[in-house]
Amino acid sequence: MSEWQSVQHYTREEVQATFDWALQQHASSLNLKSRPIPAEYRDIVDKALLRIGYRFRVNKLAFETPVKAGKPLAVSVTCVMMASPRLTCSTRYNGAWSTPPAPRLPS
């Protein structure tokens, strides 16, 4: 990132636009290669790091009753990925995780 300032001479607006684009594309990680971040861009990077990645909210967690000791426990989970747009996914655990269906956009 130091080259952004010293070589490419990116403005704050260009750096902000870069991170905005990455967040709009649902970036899940950011590799800064252990290089110092120029002070001019530090607040932009810090704000992006607070928003990057996956954040799930559990909407529903259910299991069948009665639960018997030593027996498999079937658990159904419905969660929402807190991103824009929000995605909903469901899965069921019954001794081994099933492959969840593809996330769907809200209707």
Contacts in CASP RR format, 6 or more apart in sequence:
PFRMAT RR
TARGET T0000
AUTHOR 0000-0000-0000
METHOD contacts of the structure
MODEL  1
MSEWQSVQHYTREEVQATFDWALQQHASSLNLKSRPIPAEYRDIVDKALL
RIGYRFRVNKLAFETPVKAGKPLAVSVTCVMMASPRLTCSTRYNGAWSTP
PAPRLPS
1 32 0 8 1.000
1 35 0 8 1.000
1 36 0 8 1.000
1 37 0 8 1.000
1 38 0 8 1.000
1 41 0 8 1.000
1 45 0 8 1.000
2 35 0 8 1.000
2 36 0 8 1.000
2 38 0 8 1.000
4 10 0 8 1.000
4 15 0 8 1.000
4 38 0 8 1.000
4 41 0 8 1.000
5 38 0 8 1.000
5 40 0 8 1.000
5 41 0 8 1.000
10 18 0 8 1.000
12 40 0 8 1.000
12 41 0 8 1.000
12 44 0 8 1.000
15 41 0 8 1.000
15 44 0 8 1.000
16 44 0 8 1.000
19 44 0 8 1.000
19 45 0 8 1.000
19 47 0 8 1.000
19 48 0 8 1.000
22 30 0 8 1.000
22 48 0 8 1.000
22 52 0 8 1.000
23 48 0 8 1.000
23 51 0 8 1.000
23 52 0 8 1.000
24 84 0 8 1.000
26 53 0 8 1.000
26 83 0 8 1.000
27 52 0 8 1.000
27 53 0 8 1.000
28 52 0 8 1.000
28 53 0 8 1.000
28 54 0 8 1.000
29 52 0 8 1.000
29 53 0 8 1.000
30 48 0 8 1.000
30 49 0 8 1.000
30 52 0 8 1.000
32 45 0 8 1.000
37 45 0 8 1.000
54 81 0 8 1.000
54 83 0 8 1.000
55 81 0 8 1.000
55 82 0 8 1.000
55 83 0 8 1.000
56 79 0 8 1.000
56 80 0 8 1.000
56 81 0 8 1.000
56 82 0 8 1.000
57 79 0 8 1.000
57 80 0 8 1.000
57 82 0 8 1.000
58 77 0 8 1.000
58 78 0 8 1.000
58 79 0 8 1.000
59 78 0 8 1.000
59 79 0 8 1.000
59 80 0 8 1.000
59 88 0 8 1.000
60 76 0 8 1.000
60 77 0 8 1.000
60 78 0 8 1.000
61 75 0 8 1.000
61 76 0 8 1.000
61 77 0 8 1.000
61 78 0 8 1.000
62 75 0 8 1.000
62 76 0 8 1.000
63 73 0 8 1.000
63 74 0 8 1.000
63 75 0 8 1.000
63 76 0 8 1.000
64 74 0 8 1.000
67 73 0 8 1.000
72 94 0 8 1.000
72 95 0 8 1.000
73 93 0 8 1.000
73 95 0 8 1.000
74 92 0 8 1.000
74 93 0 8 1.000
74 94 0 8 1.000
74 95 0 8 1.000
75 92 0 8 1.000
75 93 0 8 1.000
75 94 0 8 1.000
76 90 0 8 1.000
76 91 0 8 1.000
76 92 0 8 1.000
76 93 0 8 1.000
77 90 0 8 1.000
77 91 0 8 1.000
77 92 0 8 1.000
77 93 0 8 1.000
78 88 0 8 1.000
78 89 0 8 1.000
78 90 0 8 1.000
79 88 0 8 1.000
79 89 0 8 1.000
79 90 0 8 1.000
80 86 0 8 1.000
80 87 0 8 1.000
80 88 0 8 1.000
81 87 0 8 1.000
81 88 0 8 1.000
81 89 0 8 1.000
81 103 0 8 1.000
85 105 0 8 1.000
85 106 0 8 1.000
86 106 0 8 1.000
87 103 0 8 1.000
87 104 0 8 1.000
87 105 0 8 1.000
88 103 0 8 1.000
88 104 0 8 1.000
88 106 0 8 1.000
89 100 0 8 1.000
89 101 0 8 1.000
89 103 0 8 1.000
89 104 0 8 1.000
90 100 0 8 1.000
90 101 0 8 1.000
91 97 0 8 1.000
91 98 0 8 1.000
91 100 0 8 1.000
92 98 0 8 1.000
END
